[in-house]
Amino acid sequence: MKKIIVKIPVKETLESEDTLLLDSNFFSRFSDDVINDGEVKLNIIVQRTGGTTTVNLAFFGKLVLTCDRSLELFDYPVKIEKTLYLKAGEESKEIEDNLFEIPPNTFDYDITDIVSEYIVLPLPYRKIHPKYLEDDNEGGIFFSTEEENAKPKTNEDQWKDLKKFLN
């Protein structure tokens, strides 16, 4: 599997741009129950200002997912824009979700795992084929033990029930 490497500009205020196609070769790293296949175009714009490098990522395309209800494959559209910040520091570590510290003499940075997370995390928990979306009443389950035709109790009825306990 090919890694996604960001080239960090040596000089400040330089900008580089690259476009990659993430296809079945990239998505083979995921188990089939997450993503079966896909074709996603990834635009990467790298800008360096001072000790911080900004990496703008834009994902456009489709993923092939398996419907949780029917096990049919379907295309799921992808349109994601994320910004990643690489800050010069002593060691390579994640500071926040989109802020990473890298050693000062680093000129290449592997973002393969980060790109994978940015694609997988926004996926819905329940993957439902679009033709079943109308039938899906998520949160529409209603449970009641009362009879449908029972009339609601009034305050007087409640007092009568309480008076039974006094006798």
Secondary structure as UniProt FT lines:
FT   STRAND          5..7
FT   TURN            12..13
FT   STRAND          15..22
FT   HELIX           24..27
FT   TURN            28..29
FT   TURN            32..34
FT   STRAND          37..49
FT   TURN            50..51
FT   STRAND          52..66
FT   TURN            68..70
FT   STRAND          73..88
FT   STRAND          93..96
FT   TURN            97..98
FT   STRAND          99..102
FT   TURN            104..105
FT   STRAND          108..110
FT   HELIX           112..120
FT   TURN            121..122
FT   HELIX           130..132
FT   TURN            133..135
FT   TURN            138..139
FT   TURN            148..149
FT   HELIX           155..166
//
